[in-house]
Every structure is written in structure tokens, then in C-alpha cells.
Amino acid sequence: MGSHNGNGNAWADQWDKDNHHNVNPTANYYTPEDKKAKYKKKVGEGLDKTKEVAITGMKKAKLGASASFKWIKQKCNRNNSNKY
């Protein structure tokens, strides 16, 4: 399998027309600064989404509590008005 011809090329290299020997193997990797910026952006986006969900949840809780309070107040006023 590892046999070479007289030019020092392996069998697979003879049939491969592209020159892969000049390819930089680290060209596709991120630098530490790139990774940090990438994850900082993702975390920021995640926090923005979390913040929006929390705000929406609090608005719903506020509306629910307000409606509940009004309902209880109406029930108490009806019961108190019937006593007199």
C-alpha cells in the first residue's frame, strides 16, 4: 500500500491532480481571540433572549395578579353589599 514510484509519490498521489502539499493545515482554525468573540456574541444573544422571556413572563404575571385581585375585590364587594 505505501509503495512509491521513482518520483517519491505514493499511488494515490499519482492520480490526484490537485496539489494538496501547499495547503496550510491551520487555515481553518480559529484563533483564541476569534473563539472568545464568537462565544461572547452567542452568550450575549442568549442573554438578550433570556431577558425578553423574563420581561414577557413578568408582564403576564402582573396582568394575572391584577386580574385576580380585581376578581377577589369584586367578590368581596358583592358579599359585603348583601350583608347590609
Backbone as CSV, one residue per row, in Angstrom:
resi,resn,N_x,N_y,N_z,CA_x,CA_y,CA_z,C_x,C_y,C_z
1,MET,0.805,-1.190,0.000,0.000,0.000,0.000,0.849,1.255,0.000
2,GLY,1.891,1.311,0.684,2.685,2.520,0.762,3.767,2.575,-0.293
3,SER,3.612,1.835,-1.393,4.664,1.812,-2.402,4.729,3.138,-3.136
4,HIS,5.913,3.534,-3.462,6.149,4.794,-4.152,6.741,4.495,-5.519
5,ASN,6.470,5.366,-6.470,7.142,5.222,-7.751,8.504,5.908,-7.656
6,GLY,9.205,5.991,-8.713,10.544,6.548,-8.694,10.602,8.015,-8.322
7,ASN,9.489,8.749,-8.427,9.467,10.176,-8.101,9.180,10.435,-6.623
8,GLY,8.958,9.402,-5.849,8.671,9.581,-4.430,7.204,9.784,-4.146
9,ASN,6.335,9.595,-5.135,4.905,9.758,-4.938,4.264,8.420,-4.623
10,ALA,3.287,8.446,-3.733,2.519,7.250,-3.448,1.531,7.027,-4.584
11,TRP,0.896,5.851,-4.587,-0.035,5.508,-5.656,-1.172,6.522,-5.750
12,ALA,-1.739,6.930,-4.591,-2.851,7.877,-4.587,-2.411,9.243,-5.091
13,ASP,-1.188,9.642,-4.805,-0.696,10.932,-5.260,-0.566,10.987,-6.775
14,GLN,-0.359,9.887,-7.412,-0.226,9.869,-8.864,-1.541,10.206,-9.543
15,TRP,-2.673,9.859,-8.931,-3.968,10.071,-9.531,-4.633,11.358,-9.060
16,ASP,-4.090,11.983,-8.066,-4.655,13.221,-7.525,-4.076,14.401,-8.290
17,LYS,-4.908,15.125,-9.012,-4.427,16.235,-9.830,-4.275,17.521,-9.024
18,ASP,-4.946,17.645,-7.889,-4.838,18.841,-7.057,-3.582,18.761,-6.216
19,ASN,-2.953,19.886,-6.044,-1.740,19.942,-5.226,-2.133,20.279,-3.794
20,HIS,-2.160,19.274,-2.924,-2.556,19.484,-1.536,-1.359,19.724,-0.628
21,HIS,-0.181,19.736,-1.179,1.009,19.866,-0.348,1.229,21.289,0.143
22,ASN,0.641,22.282,-0.504,0.839,23.677,-0.109,-0.297,24.205,0.758
23,VAL,-1.183,23.342,1.170,-2.323,23.758,1.977,-1.862,23.979,3.415
24,ASN,-2.290,25.085,3.990,-1.968,25.404,5.380,-2.937,24.638,6.276
25,PRO,-2.468,23.700,7.087,-3.388,22.897,7.903,-4.082,23.690,8.999
26,THR,-3.562,24.823,9.383,-4.183,25.619,10.447,-5.068,26.723,9.894
27,ALA,-5.303,26.757,8.600,-6.074,27.844,7.994,-7.537,27.823,8.433
28,ASN,-8.085,26.673,8.769,-9.498,26.570,9.119,-9.757,26.723,10.621
29,TYR,-8.743,26.913,11.400,-8.908,27.010,12.847,-9.046,28.467,13.274
30,TYR,-9.806,28.661,14.344,-9.982,29.995,14.895,-8.838,30.313,15.851
31,THR,-8.486,31.573,15.920,-7.511,32.000,16.916,-8.249,32.115,18.250
32,PRO,-7.542,32.157,19.359,-8.235,32.297,20.653,-9.104,33.554,20.722
33,GLU,-8.676,34.624,20.078,-9.470,35.860,20.095,-10.770,35.671,19.317
34,ASP,-10.682,34.935,18.187,-11.882,34.663,17.400,-12.867,33.820,18.193
35,LYS,-12.353,32.813,18.880,-13.224,31.951,19.687,-13.886,32.746,20.799
36,LYS,-13.118,33.612,21.433,-13.655,34.414,22.529,-14.758,35.337,22.011
37,ALA,-14.529,35.982,20.879,-15.524,36.879,20.311,-16.772,36.108,19.887
38,LYS,-16.567,34.913,19.329,-17.678,34.082,18.880,-18.573,33.688,20.052
39,TYR,-17.965,33.210,21.125,-18.749,32.775,22.279,-19.337,33.955,23.042
40,LYS,-18.639,35.074,23.039,-19.169,36.272,23.688,-20.436,36.728,22.962
41,LYS,-20.408,36.639,21.637,-21.577,37.011,20.856,-22.736,36.065,21.138
42,LYS,-22.454,34.752,21.191,-23.502,33.770,21.459,-24.100,33.961,22.845
43,VAL,-23.246,34.199,23.821,-23.729,34.404,25.189,-24.571,35.669,25.253
44,GLY,-24.118,36.721,24.574,-24.884,37.968,24.542,-26.254,37.773,23.925
45,GLU,-26.309,37.015,22.819,-27.591,36.736,22.180,-28.480,35.917,23.108
46,GLY,-27.878,34.963,23.802,-28.649,34.142,24.735,-29.195,34.961,25.884
47,LEU,-28.397,35.901,26.378,-28.867,36.751,27.473,-29.973,37.679,27.008
48,ASP,-29.869,38.162,25.768,-30.938,39.011,25.243,-32.247,38.239,25.168
49,LYS,-32.178,36.998,24.699,-33.381,36.168,24.612,-33.935,35.893,25.999
50,THR,-33.049,35.599,26.945,-33.479,35.325,28.315,-34.149,36.554,28.917
51,LYS,-33.573,37.701,28.652,-34.132,38.954,29.169,-35.530,39.193,28.601
52,GLU,-35.696,38.959,27.296,-37.008,39.142,26.675,-38.037,38.184,27.263
53,VAL,-37.645,36.952,27.465,-38.567,35.954,28.032,-38.937,36.340,29.463
54,ALA,-37.967,36.799,30.221,-38.239,37.197,31.609,-39.186,38.389,31.659
55,ILE,-38.972,39.352,30.782,-39.846,40.533,30.752,-41.267,40.126,30.376
56,THR,-41.395,39.274,29.371,-42.711,38.809,28.949,-43.395,38.044,30.080
57,GLY,-42.633,37.195,30.763,-43.190,36.440,31.880,-43.658,37.343,33.005
58,MET,-42.886,38.355,33.298,-43.276,39.284,34.368,-44.519,40.073,33.983
59,LYS,-44.629,40.452,32.720,-45.830,41.167,32.272,-47.063,40.286,32.434
60,LYS,-46.918,39.007,32.051,-48.047,38.077,32.189,-48.401,37.867,33.654
61,ALA,-47.394,37.750,34.509,-47.643,37.564,35.939,-48.335,38.799,36.519
62,LYS,-47.902,39.963,36.095,-48.502,41.212,36.581,-49.963,41.304,36.149
63,LEU,-50.234,40.979,34.883,-51.612,41.028,34.404,-52.476,39.993,35.116
64,GLY,-51.939,38.802,35.325,-52.684,37.760,36.022,-52.983,38.134,37.459
65,ALA,-51.990,38.702,38.127,-52.189,39.111,39.523,-53.198,40.246,39.605
66,SER,-53.120,41.165,38.682,-54.053,42.284,38.673,-55.480,41.799,38.434
67,ALA,-55.654,40.911,37.471,-56.991,40.371,37.191,-57.518,39.580,38.382
68,SER,-56.651,38.818,39.029,-57.059,38.048,40.207,-57.473,38.964,41.339
69,PHE,-56.710,40.007,41.550,-57.023,40.954,42.626,-58.367,41.628,42.369
70,LYS,-58.607,42.029,41.120,-59.877,42.671,40.777,-61.042,41.698,40.984
71,TRP,-60.857,40.424,40.601,-61.900,39.431,40.755,-62.240,39.220,42.235
72,ILE,-61.187,39.109,43.071,-61.398,38.928,44.512,-62.095,40.158,45.103
73,LYS,-61.678,41.331,44.664,-62.268,42.570,45.165,-63.758,42.635,44.813
74,GLN,-64.088,42.232,43.574,-65.495,42.228,43.173,-66.312,41.237,44.005
75,LYS,-65.747,40.063,44.256,-66.442,39.054,45.052,-66.672,39.547,46.479
76,CYS,-65.683,40.178,47.047,-65.818,40.691,48.413,-66.835,41.819,48.474
77,ASN,-66.840,42.688,47.475,-67.807,43.798,47.459,-69.225,43.281,47.298
78,ARG,-69.423,42.239,46.513,-70.764,41.664,46.342,-71.240,41.045,47.648
79,ASN,-70.347,40.330,48.327,-70.727,39.682,49.589,-70.991,40.720,50.667
80,ASN,-70.209,41.765,50.727,-70.396,42.802,51.742,-71.675,43.614,51.492
81,SER,-72.007,43.823,50.237,-73.208,44.615,49.947,-74.469,43.818,50.280
82,ASN,-74.429,42.523,50.258,-75.596,41.698,50.579,-75.826,41.613,52.093
83,LYS,-74.839,41.883,52.909,-74.967,41.755,54.349,-75.776,42.891,54.945
84,TYR,-75.787,44.042,54.339,-76.461,45.208,54.936,-77.789,45.390,54.368
